Amino acid sequence: KDIFALRGIFVFNQYALVNEEESIWSAVISLASETMSFAPGSANYGLSIAYAHLGDRYRAESHLAQAIAVNPKFLAQALRDPDMRPLWEGAGSPYYAGRVPKSHIH
């Protein structure tokens, strides 16, 4: 069951990236939340991606920090992961703390 749930997050995540549909990101959030008890690093990382694409930078950063606290490898992964691009868009701008623009490039 655990492996199935983690694979499900990955599949939903990829489908949401292709379609950029909010309801699919909601499914990713729901499934990732269910896996928090047995895979907190992966679950938080998946939540970070979902919230970044939904434009909620605060939650995206919070979940990424929690994933990194579980396993520091998630920091290096996030910095090179194209799925995290919406989280980094506008970094360095005084308006960075605002909402994340929808990414048109994956």
Beta strands, then each sheet from edge to edge (+ up, - down):
end
